[in-house]
Amino acid sequence: MNCVVELSQHLLLFAASLVANAFSAFAGGGAGLLQLPVLLFLGLPFAIALATHKIATVALGVGATVRHLRSSHLERRFVIFILACGLPGVVLGASLILHVPDRSAEVALGLLTVGLGVYSALKRALGQEHMPRNRSGGALWLGGMGLCAIGVLNGSLTSGTGLFVTLWLVRWFGLDYQRAVAYTLILVGVFWNGTGALVLGTLGEVRWDWLPALLAGSLLGGYLGAHWAIARGNRWIKRAFEVVTILVGLKLLLG
């Protein structure tokens, strides 16, 4: 009987991870919309669920990277800049979250996330064309400060914060949605989430026996979602981004 329950549990984890990460890779973030609540529903405390989810989302980045590297043109200097600005924030956020009340964190992030979706929906032309800007001087460093602040959110509140990076790359740096999603999935998915997972795994606890199912779903979902994003283009990605951000935000607000 215990074996049947355990198998059912792992199948649920795999299915939730596959669906959540496929949508996340397509929209540019939001894997926590389904994956993190499932871990909480199955009885994990928030801190343990967060650390376990964070580790699993690294596989999302790996799966998406495999697909995006075949068709994306990432700028090396911009890649280094995003990592240099964001990673310190991730470490800080992951260190702080263990001391923040769960509900307060969720409500704050929910309000911000709904705002992202509404903003994008109101700006019809946003992210439809690639028009790089703010790549030098004070504007570049302001953009870097924004990435660092998002890094703090990514390390601490995780659920949907990749969406913040996607919109920031579109709005401040002038990327189209397809390029922004590629940067988010590769850099946030692998490096930011990997750093956050390392910090949370060191300072907190992880449900290691659940990770194989979560990692398998994340890896496959990341690849499939990235493939759909490349095939569909900016218009579809923008719509998916708006739907996912509003759903993520409402889920956080409603608890």
Steps between C-alpha positions, in 0.01 A plus 500: 500500500782738591670427167182590310462827692866586444475424126187715468674780683801491266275490192317808630833676558618415147175612336486827695865571424459423129197728454633781719841512337369472144283808556784674680743443214243629252400811696838589650436398860233383742588136572410559862134557404435126515815327618551683831130476609506124427796459736318700764179300444693177556600623842841664471565812711556813291878518549554133406259524205681814381844338513375184326319700231804722443725201435246347262471821295869477412401210273248734333790728408705208370216368285425844358870570441535188286226632269581872505872467429413352161321816386577789741770764465600595853746788546792388715558834672131539578491145638788581737333827602171327589680238705724751679204719597253227589700236688588715807129580536411130476742412782363782717138406435553130564669585831217731610194293404543252784420787741201654313136409587360281222169678444644851494750395235232335285262799508774749412619291207142438384425871471820564307442207265143596409632848425747355249228325303270803496784729392599272212136465386457878489816543287402330175829559319718404796764243415391442142820640346863476608623855567801489737542804729646609834821306440749759624566759771256569782207333322692172488573513872140587583402193303753300697354622829159384377642156423660482846167586665327230296779264604403558864141404414620199303710369786227554756150476352577295186140450376480686170798730545643394164207695358644815658830445319323442169302823524801700625708386202216598268409832660839639605745339260275487190506127430210332326316232696664208322853620580405601854354155569820336372714708736264435791481125455873451451644749750226503764402137452851358529723755678268709719288203605808283540654755736175535695468123523854472636438762768159364602625143494790596726303712748173306491359156419418326170262209428760305302286193428250714306761659276536226230135540391520879519828517309372273223185709455696826511755385242241376250262789565778755454595358162141478374411851618810651341417324173148645499632849577741490207234360267222744599687831524458824692124550476416162653773532763365841605149362545628198691711730719196711589280199581766331711593814696138575592434136598818484707413825675142399576613162632742670738240750616226240557737259673 
